[in-house]
């Protein structure tokens, strides 16, 4: 499939899910919320004043961040305008929501101390573009906190990328593209001028990854 076809599948999925995304009924979306405390804990290891959530959905994670850490400025971006509409209806004080493409972040240079991306990255058909855009939007010393799927087993990664994802796209009409190994992320960092600080696969095939823009990156 082309990058545009992947994006259209993702849009179709998340436009449909927008109004029920925050339901408490069992769903993959509810499972993803279990990542939020770990993302917040990672973000709070260092002071920050501006945080962007890439692939923010209906703003559930940012709402939790704002409640537990109210002082910073928060921004959420999502490809699905319906997700953004649902997020705005919540009227979450101090959080700005923007409909847009994470592969071309529509923000000025050096806008954010932290960018979070939780269970969204495997939908991006052009990950290189996301990393280059990330480099531009992060301040020197800033971090990407990335949560996604992964495995320490090369066999399981092959299963994900050659069986599970194609099946999900063909049968369930999802827009999943790829899950990324340490070597993949390392290459993306190298090509964009970023540094892979940590890559950890936690219980349940959960990737927890931190990428940093060097302090002297603007020199």
N, C-alpha and C positions, 0 to 999 in steps of 0.2 A: 504493500500500500504506500501511497505518497504521504508526505507530512500533513498535507491538508486533509486527506481522508482520515488519518488518525485523529486530527483535531475535531473533525465533524462527528466522529463516533463518540469522542469524549464529551463534546457539547451536548449531543443527544442524550447521553447517559445522565449528565449532571443537570441539564435543564429539567429532565423528568423528575430527578431526585430532589430538586431544590425545596419544594414545599414540605417534604417529609424527611428531609435530611436530619433534622434534630429530633425526630421521634425516638422514643425510648424502646420501641419494638426492636427485637434482635435483628441486626443487619451488619454488613461489613462496615458501614459508616460508624455505627456505635462501637465496633471493635477498634476502629482507628482512634477514637477518643481516649483510649487507654494510653496513647503516646503523649498526650498533652502535658501531664505533669513532668515527664522526663525532659521534654523540650523546654518547659519553663525553668526547671532546675538547672539545665545547661546554660540557658540565657542569663540566669541570675548569678552565675559564677563570676561575672565581671559587670561593672556598672555600664549601663547603656541609656541613651536618651531617645533614640528613634529605632523602632523595630518594624520591619515589613514581613508579613506572612504571605508567601508566594503559594497560590493555590488555596486561598483562605476559605473557600466554600461559603457557608452562611455566617462565618465569623465566630464559631463556637470556641475555637482555641483562643482567639484574641479577647473574647469576653472573659474567659478564665484568667488570662494574663492581666487584664485591666483590673479585675477584682483583687487579685493577689499582689499586684505590683502596679499601683495606680499612677505613678509619676511620669513614666516615659510617654512619648507620643507613639501611637500605633497606627499602622496602615495595612490594609488587606487588599490583595489583588487576585482576581479570578477571571478565567476565560469566559465563564458562563455569566451572562448578564442577569439571568434569573436567580442565580446564587447570590449575586451582589444585591439585587432587588430585595431578596429575602433578608439578607444581612442588614440592609438599611432600615427595613421595617422594624427591626429590633430597637432602633434608636439607642445604640450603645454609645454613651457619652465618651468623647475623647478618642474615638476610633474612626478613621477615614476609610471608606471602601471605594475601590476603583475597578471597573471592568476593563480588562486588558490582557495582553499576551505576556506571560512570564519569560518567554524567549526574547522579548524586546521590552524590558521594563521601562515604562514611560515616566521615569523620574530623573532628576538632575544628578550629576556626578556627586559622589560623596554624600549621599542623602541618609544612609542608614549605618548604625553601629552593628545591627544584627539583622540577618534575613533568615527566617525559618521556612522550611518546606517539608510538610508532613504528608506522606502518602500521595504526593502529587507528581514527583519527578519522573516516575515510570510512565507517565502519560506524555512526556515531552518528546516529540519526534526529532528535535534539533537540540540535544543537550549542550552542544558546544556553544550555541547561541545564548542559552541560559547562563552558562558560566562566564562568557564574555560580558553579557549584560550585568551580571552579578558583580564582576570586577569593577565596572563603571559605577554602579550604584552604592557599593560599600565604601565606607570611609577607611583610610589606612588603619590597620589593626582590627578592622571589623571582621565578623564571622558569619558564615553560613552554618546553620544547624539543620542537618538533613536527616529525615526519618523516612525509611522506605522498606522495601523487601530485599532480602539478600540471604545468602547462605555461605558458610565456610567450605561447603562441599562443591567441588566443580561439577559433580554429577547433578546435584540439585539445581545449581544455576542453569545447567543445560536443560533440565526439565522445565524450569520456569520459562526460559526464553524460547524453547523449541516446541513445547507441548502445551503448557498451561496458558501462556499468553495467546498463542494463535487460536486455541480452543475458545478462550474467553471472547476474543474479537469476532470469530466466525459464528459462534453459537449464541453468545450472550450480547453481542454487538457492543462490546466495550472498546475503549480506545487505548488500551495498554500497549506500550511500545517495547520496553526493555527494562531489565533489572541489572544493576551494575556491581561489578566486582571492585575490590580495592585497586587493582591495576587499571580498570576503566576510569575510576574517579581520579586516580593519580595522573593519568594521561590528560583528562579534562582540565585538571588544575595546571599542569605544565603548559598546556596550550593557551591558557587564559591568564597566566601570571599569578595564580593563586597557589596556596600551599595546603596540602592535605595534612591536617594536624592529628586527626584520629579517625579510625575506621573500625567499628566494633559491631559484630553480629550478636545480638542478644536473643534470649529465649523467644521462640515462636517466629524465627526467621526475620527478626526485626533489626534493620540496619540503623545504627546511631552513628552519625558521621559529623565531624566538625572540619570545616575548611576556612582558612584565614587569608585575608589580604594583608600582606606585610606592611609594617608601619612606614617603611621607606619606599613604598610602592609608587608614590607620586613624585619621587625625586628624579 
